[in-house]
Amino acid sequence: MNSLTAEWVERAEDDYASAGREAAVTPGTNYNLVCFLAQQCAEKYLKAYLHEHSDSTPKTHELIDLMELCLKLDVTFEAYRLILSQLNLYSVLYRYPGFWASEADAQSVFQALVTFRAFIRAKIGLPPN
């Protein structure tokens, strides 16, 4: 793994750990933050994969756009379209007034991330956990 890929992975893992810690805080969990960090983790893992396999890291936050680039390299990413579509909602939505993530949202999003994280870590050559 090259050094830039490793940095993308490290940043993704920082987001994953932070989302997990925040999800475990009771009372007072910031569900908006859990959802946002889950999206950020997936984004950074997609960029790590792209950098490792194509030397490309587009400046976009759209998970589906990143997935489409990954699909050109590996068609098995298609199986994660629904998960990435779900995670994609949280890049912006809950950072603005008027929208609030619920506990159910945060739990669902974090579980989706756990599934996707195991898949993409294997694709990068890392253990699933």
N, C-alpha and C positions, 0 to 999 in steps of 0.2 A: 504494500500500500504506500502510495507516495505521500509526502508530507502535507500537501494541501487537502487531500482526501482525509487524512488523519485529523486535521484540524476541523473539517466539516463534521466528522464523526464526534469529536470531542464536544463541539458546540451543540450538536443534536443530543448527546447524552446529558449535557448540562440542562437542557430544556426538559428532557425526560425525567431526570431526577427531581428537578424543581416542581414539575407538574405532579409527580408522585407525592412529594412532601406536602404540597399545598392540598392535594386531595385528602390527605390523612389528617389534616388539621381539623379538630372539632372542639368546641363549636367555632364557627367563624370562617369556614372554608370559602375562599374566593373562587367560586365556580367559573366566573368569567376568565380568570387567570389560568385555571386548569385547561380550559378549552383552547385558549390562545396558545399556551405553551405546547399543547399537543399538536396543534397545526404547525407551529414553528419547528418542532422536532421532526415531523414528517418532511417538511420542506428541506431542512438541512440534510436529512438522510438521502432524499432524492438528488440533491446537489452533490453530495458525496459520491453517490453511485455514478452520476453523469461525469463528474470529474475523473473518477477512477477509470471509467470505460470509454470516455470520448474526449476528455480534456475540455469539456464544455460545462460552464456553470452560468446559465442565463440569469440575468437580473430580473427575476419575476417572483412573485409570491403565490402565483396560481398553481396549485398542486396538479391540476389536470393537465395544464400545459407542460409541466415538468414530466408528468407520467407519459404523455404522448412522446416526448423525446426518449424516455427510457424504453418505450415500446419498440422503437426503431432498433434497439439493441437486444431486447429480450421480451418476447410476446407474453411471458408469464405475468408481467405487470398488469395485464388486463384484468386479472382476477381481483385486483385491489381497487378497481375504479370506484366502486360504491363506497368503500372505506375512505378513499382519498376525496371523493365528492363530499362526504360528511365532514371530514376534517377541514376541507377548504372553506366551509362556511364560517369558521372561527378565526380567520385571519384578520377580519375587520369588524364583523357584526357587533361583537360585545365590547368593543373598545369605545363605543359611542353611546350617549344617553338614549334611553328609550328601549334598550334591549338588555335582558338579563338572562344568563344561563342558569338553569336549575340544577339541583343535585343530580337528577336523572340525566340531564345533558352531559354533565361533567363525567359521570360514571360511564355512560355510553361511549363518549369520545375517547376517554382514557383507555377503555377496553379495545376500541378500534385501533388505537395507537399501538397497544401491546401486540396485537396481531400483525400489524404492518411492520412494526419494528423488528420482530423476529424474522419475517420474510426478507426484509431489505438487508439486515445484518448478514444473513446467510449469502445474499447476492454479492456482498462486498467481501466475503470471506471471513466474517467474524462469528463468534458463537452467538446463539440467539439471546442470551441473557446478559 
